[in-house]
Amino acid sequence: MRVFVLLFNAGTDNEGIHTIREGDRNKILMFESEDDATRFALQLEAQDFPTASVEEIDAEEIKAFCESAGYEFELIPANESLVLPPELNVEETDWQEEGKEQKNQTEAFSDNTEDSEEREMSDAELDSIRRKLEGLL
């Protein structure tokens, strides 16, 4: 099944996926409807988030990613009640908006390590997943 997720800096080395923090866990929202995902992204922008792109991805790929990263996921059915972003956001992100040094108020995917070798492995894994996903299109 194909779902829609929100990505920041899509297609770059600094790509991040939007998550919602619940306690000490992160959760990725998977939207069945592109329109619902777009509405959510616009609501984030209204809260001064950087612009997110809505990307279609296979749900199983997101589930596998969540399992490997220790994240939760939630499927948002099409045309369900409107999903609203939380009012409180993290102060620091794990990524930077393309071309800017300032911190943004959002939560994004990162492997959360400072070891550059581990970070490169994570980037390689992301590139591998990206190639697989592009192959599906």
Secondary structure, 3 states (H helix, E strand, C coil): CEEEEEEECCCCCCCEEECEEECCEEEEEEECCHHHHHHHHHHHHHCCCCCCEEEEEEHHHHHHHHHHHCCEEEEECCCCCCCCCCCCCCCCCCCCCCCCCCCCCCCECCCCCCCHHHHHHHHHHHHHHHHHHHHHC
